[in-house]
């Protein structure tokens, strides 16, 4: 029984003993997983481990935000402490405010829904400064896998889901990621995202996921089959430890990336020719397979109308 969502992590952590009587469960430290679910706990753990983060502030009331106004830097992210709770009630993963009035308005709406948040500086710079590290931590905290990728584009710009990824060798990210994981004692599957802050050349924490993610198909295509690796460990099947992966492999979401191109084009940041050149590569698709196209058709149908309306 393996977690592929925040809700699944919460379920397994809360009922681990009962579930272990019927299922094989992966290596885990439930307290550490809960800390990674809690974005504020994650940021505080990163600070304790010496891992750079954006500036952030804790404010539980409208009045506390108003008292912090002279310290805050805009644009500002109103970040939910538990992202999956926010996503059930609101569109996207967080709110972005360009001034204090927008921040207070967003806070009022989220606070009325009973969702706790904190305030995070939005790191400037394009989305291609985002990068991720994936690993698997054994019972002793040893990292058995090392994989990194970068984001090429997201939609919506600077706040949406990734529409185009590429495998790469990102310098410095492994050391920072492992420092965070070991600070909280994380075990099992682990993924962390950073953004390069061009103001000081430092990778700064965005978020951590102690589970499988939507980009796992990119790992598989690149030669690191993380789900199979975990399955073989749980079923005690012999397997070599993954030691390398192919760089330059691309994961592309065509409909979402076209919407990203349109938004970038309107802002004068990406021409049609440049977008076409960027996608003229062999691609991996998150859902589409020639021998089973229907899931991809259905999953993208609703996105087409949204992209054309953007």
C-alpha positions in Angstrom: 0.0 0.0 0.0 1.8 3.1 -1.3 0.9 6.8 -1.0 0.6 8.9 -4.1 -1.3 11.9 -2.6 -1.2 14.0 0.5 -4.5 12.5 1.6 -3.0 9.0 1.3 0.0 10.0 3.4 -2.4 11.3 6.1 -4.5 8.1 5.9 -1.6 5.7 6.2 0.1 7.8 9.0 -3.1 7.9 11.0 -3.9 4.2 10.6 -0.5 2.6 10.1 -0.9 -0.1 12.7 -4.3 -1.3 11.5 -3.3 -1.1 7.8 -0.1 -3.0 8.5 -2.1 -6.0 9.5 -3.6 -6.3 6.0 -1.0 -4.6 3.7 2.7 -4.3 3.2 3.6 -0.7 4.0 6.7 1.1 2.8 9.5 2.3 5.1 8.2 5.3 6.9 8.6 7.8 9.8 5.0 9.1 10.2 6.1 12.1 12.3 8.5 13.2 9.6 5.8 12.7 6.9 3.4 14.8 8.8 6.0 17.5 9.1 6.5 17.5 5.3 2.7 17.7 4.9 2.7 20.8 7.2 4.3 23.5 5.0 5.1 25.7 8.0 6.8 22.7 9.8 8.8 22.0 6.6 10.1 25.6 6.5 11.0 25.6 10.1 12.8 22.3 9.8 14.7 23.7 6.8 15.8 26.7 8.8 17.0 24.4 11.6 19.0 22.4 9.0 20.5 25.5 7.5 18.6 25.0 4.2 17.7 28.4 2.6 14.1 29.4 2.4 12.2 32.4 1.1 11.3 35.0 3.8 8.2 33.9 5.6 5.9 35.2 8.4 3.3 33.6 10.6 0.1 35.6 11.0 -3.1 33.9 12.3 -5.4 37.0 12.2 -6.1 40.0 9.9 -4.7 42.3 12.6 -1.4 40.4 12.8 -1.0 40.8 9.0 -1.7 44.5 9.3 1.0 44.8 12.0 3.5 43.1 9.6 2.7 45.3 6.7 6.0 47.3 6.9 8.0 44.0 6.8 6.2 42.2 4.0 7.5 42.1 0.4 5.2 41.8 -2.6 4.2 39.8 -4.5 3.4 37.6 -1.6 2.2 34.0 -1.4 -0.6 33.2 1.1 0.5 29.6 1.5 -1.8 27.0 3.1 -0.2 25.0 5.9 -2.0 21.9 4.6 -2.1 22.1 0.8 -4.6 19.3 0.3 -7.1 21.0 2.7 -6.9 24.2 0.6 -7.3 22.4 -2.7 -10.6 21.0 -1.6 -12.1 24.4 -1.2 -10.2 26.7 -3.6 -8.7 26.7 -7.1 -4.9 26.1 -7.3 -2.4 25.5 -4.5 -2.1 28.9 -2.9 -3.0 32.6 -3.4 -0.7 35.3 -4.7 -1.2 39.0 -3.6 0.5 42.0 -5.2 -0.4 44.4 -2.3 -1.7 44.5 1.2 -5.4 44.9 0.2 -5.2 41.7 -2.0 -3.5 39.8 0.8 -6.1 40.8 3.4 -8.9 39.9 1.0 -7.4 36.5 0.2 -6.7 35.9 3.9 -10.3 36.7 4.8 -11.7 34.2 2.3 -9.3 31.4 3.4 -9.7 32.1 7.1 -13.5 31.9 6.8 -13.0 28.4 5.4 -11.1 27.4 8.5 -7.8 26.9 6.6 -4.6 28.0 8.3 -2.0 29.8 6.3 1.3 31.6 6.5 3.0 34.3 4.4 5.8 33.5 2.1 7.9 35.8 -0.1 7.5 35.0 -3.8 11.0 34.4 -5.2 11.4 36.5 -8.4 12.4 35.0 -11.7 11.0 32.7 -14.4 9.6 29.2 -13.8 12.7 27.5 -15.4 14.6 28.3 -12.2 12.5 25.6 -10.4 14.2 22.2 -9.9 13.5 19.0 -7.9 15.4 16.2 -6.2 14.0 12.7 -5.8 15.4 9.9 -3.6 14.5 6.9 -1.5 15.8 6.8 2.1 16.3 3.4 3.7 15.8 2.5 7.4 19.2 4.1 8.2 18.5 7.3 6.3 20.8 6.4 3.4 19.8 7.8 0.0 19.5 4.9 -2.4 18.5 7.0 -5.4 19.6 10.4 -6.7 17.5 12.1 -9.4 17.1 15.7 -10.4 14.9 17.5 -12.9 14.1 21.1 -13.9 10.9 22.8 -14.9 10.8 24.5 -18.3 7.3 26.0 -18.0 4.2 26.2 -15.8 0.7 27.3 -16.2 -0.5 29.7 -14.9 2.8 31.6 -15.0 4.7 31.6 -11.7 2.0 29.8 -9.7 0.5 26.8 -11.6 1.3 23.2 -12.2 4.3 22.3 -14.4 3.6 21.7 -18.1 7.1 20.9 -19.3 9.9 19.2 -17.4 13.5 18.0 -18.3 15.8 15.7 -16.5 19.1 17.3 -15.6 22.1 17.3 -13.2 21.3 20.2 -10.8 24.3 21.3 -8.8 24.0 21.7 -5.0 20.4 20.4 -4.7 21.3 17.0 -3.3 23.2 18.3 -0.3 20.4 20.7 0.6 17.6 18.1 0.1 19.4 15.5 2.3 20.0 18.1 5.0 16.3 18.7 5.2 15.3 15.0 5.0 17.8 14.1 7.7 16.7 17.0 10.0 13.3 15.5 10.3 14.3 11.8 9.9 12.4 11.1 6.7 12.2 7.6 5.4 11.0 6.1 2.1 10.1 8.1 -1.0 11.1 11.8 -0.8 10.9 14.7 -3.2 11.8 18.3 -2.7 11.4 21.4 -4.9 13.7 24.4 -4.9 13.9 27.7 -6.9 17.1 29.4 -7.8 17.0 33.0 -6.4 18.9 35.0 -9.0 19.3 37.8 -6.6 21.9 35.9 -4.6 22.4 32.7 -6.6 20.9 30.5 -3.8 18.5 27.6 -4.2 15.6 28.2 -1.8 13.0 25.7 -0.6 9.6 25.7 -2.2 8.0 22.5 -0.8 8.6 18.8 0.0 6.5 15.7 -0.9 7.2 12.5 1.0 5.4 10.4 -1.6 5.2 9.5 -5.3 4.4 12.5 -7.6 2.9 13.1 -11.0 6.3 13.3 -12.6 7.3 9.7 -11.7 6.7 8.6 -15.3 9.7 10.9 -16.2 11.9 9.0 -13.7 10.8 5.7 -15.2 11.5 6.8 -18.8 14.9 8.1 -17.7 15.9 4.8 -16.3 15.0 5.1 -12.6 11.8 3.1 -12.1 11.0 4.4 -8.6 7.7 2.6 -8.1 9.1 -0.7 -9.2 12.2 -0.1 -7.0 9.9 0.4 -3.9 7.7 -2.6 -4.9 10.7 -4.9 -5.2 12.0 -3.8 -1.8 8.7 -4.5 -0.2 8.3 -7.9 -1.8 12.0 -8.7 -1.1 12.8 -9.3 -4.8 16.4 -9.0 -5.8 17.3 -5.9 -7.8 20.3 -3.7 -8.5 20.4 -0.3 -6.9 19.6 2.4 -9.5 22.8 4.3 -10.1 22.2 6.5 -13.2 19.5 8.1 -15.3 19.3 9.7 -18.7 19.7 13.5 -18.8 17.6 15.6 -21.3 14.5 13.5 -21.1 11.4 15.7 -21.4 7.9 15.3 -19.9 5.3 17.4 -21.8 1.7 18.3 -21.2 0.7 19.6 -24.6 -2.6 21.4 -23.7 -1.3 23.0 -20.5 1.9 24.0 -22.2 0.1 25.6 -25.1 -1.8 27.7 -22.5 1.6 28.5 -20.9 2.9 29.7 -24.3 -0.2 31.9 -24.9 0.3 33.6 -21.5 4.0 34.1 -22.0 3.4 35.3 -25.6 0.9 37.9 -24.3 3.6 39.1 -21.9 6.1 39.4 -24.7 8.3 36.6 -23.1 8.0 33.8 -25.7 7.5 33.9 -29.4 5.7 31.2 -31.3 8.9 30.1 -33.1 10.7 29.8 -29.8 7.9 27.7 -28.3 7.9 25.4 -31.3 11.7 25.0 -31.2 11.4 24.2 -27.5 9.0 21.3 -28.1 10.8 19.8 -31.1 12.3 16.9 -29.1 11.2 13.4 -28.3 8.6 13.7 -25.6 7.2 11.7 -22.7 3.5 12.2 -22.0 2.0 11.8 -18.5 -1.0 9.8 -19.6 -1.0 9.2 -23.4 -0.1 5.8 -24.8 -0.8 4.7 -28.4 -2.2 1.4 -27.3 -4.6 3.1 -24.8 -5.4 6.7 -25.9 -8.8 7.2 -24.2 -7.6 8.2 -20.7 -5.5 11.0 -22.3 -8.4 12.2 -24.5 -10.8 12.4 -21.5 -8.3 14.0 -19.2 -7.4 16.7 -21.7 -10.9 17.4 -23.0 -11.7 19.9 -20.2 -8.3 21.6 -20.5 -8.8 22.4 -24.2 -11.7 24.8 -23.6 -9.8 26.4 -20.7 -6.7 26.9 -22.7 -8.6 28.5 -25.7 -10.4 30.8 -23.3 -7.2 32.0 -21.6 
